[in-house]
């Protein structure tokens, strides 16, 4: 395969399919992954390949290799793909039973089944990512609410401290005013109230 075709092939694959990007089987070993990466990275390396999309293709290839070399991630992807195949198989069998699909169109060894299984896997992964982002958004909103409440409590405490300080600062004025009032005899002016006639 020539460089341009290989670059287009890599860029054409979904980032959700690192196996396809590297061109390895879904049950591959780490040795298979290393060999595929070594071969393809030499072919499309941006320093050697004269193609304007060589760098993005190389970065995508490198990310796929890193993802598959991580045992936890690789097994997780394989499990999700297997789950998608199981779900699709059950769906197709149900369609055959209901008459919505012909038996010969439900063959799991065809490329149509592989394509449909990958589409289902992508849908599952997109749903998982959407849920993760929703949880993150909710957590950030809750964190924002908590921060706002904390800020309000801090402002309230600050205002109370300021009011207490103002009260203490005005103590001498209040005491002085009270003493002046007492010195005058302690009488305050009373307002005259009108007597109402009862009739």
Buried (B, 14 or more C-beta within 10 A) or exposed (E): EEBBEBBBBBEEBEEBBBBBBBBBEBEBEEEBBBBBBEEBBEBBBBEEBEBEBBBEBBEBBEEBBEBBBEEEEBEEBBEBBEBBBEBBBEBBBEBBEEEEBEEEEBEBEEEEBBEBBBEBBBEBBEEEEEEEEEEEEEEEEEEEEEEEEEEEEEEEEEEEEEEEEEEEEEEEEEEEEEEEEEEEEEEEEEEEEEEEEEE
